[in-house]
Amino acid sequence: MASDVSTLQIVVSIVVFVFVYAFIISEKINRTVVALAGAGIILFFGVLEVDTAFSEYIEWGTITLLIGMMILVGITNKSGVFQYAAVKSAKMVNGQPMKILII
């Protein structure tokens, strides 16, 4: 990783960060699209190089863990397990909100 960062790279990084955050907060555009567009702009202006971004800044173990969890939750959700657990716990405490929260 190069230690000398140009002023243009710093300015581009800050501007992209602020705009991406503003769009995510406004919820006018899907946050995934905004995040990917911001990453594309960072790569386009040469703030990061593609191989450096993929090899040093992406934690692939975390990405694969999240993908696996999303797949399992998606399958489990379709089976109705979460709805069953919610109804069962509500019946156990006779619908009392504070006890449902504790369970």
Summary of the structure (lengths in Angstrom):
residues: 103
radius of gyration: 21.6
end to end distance: 49.1
largest distance: 64.3
contacts: 207
relative contact order: 0.07
helix: 77%
strand: 0%
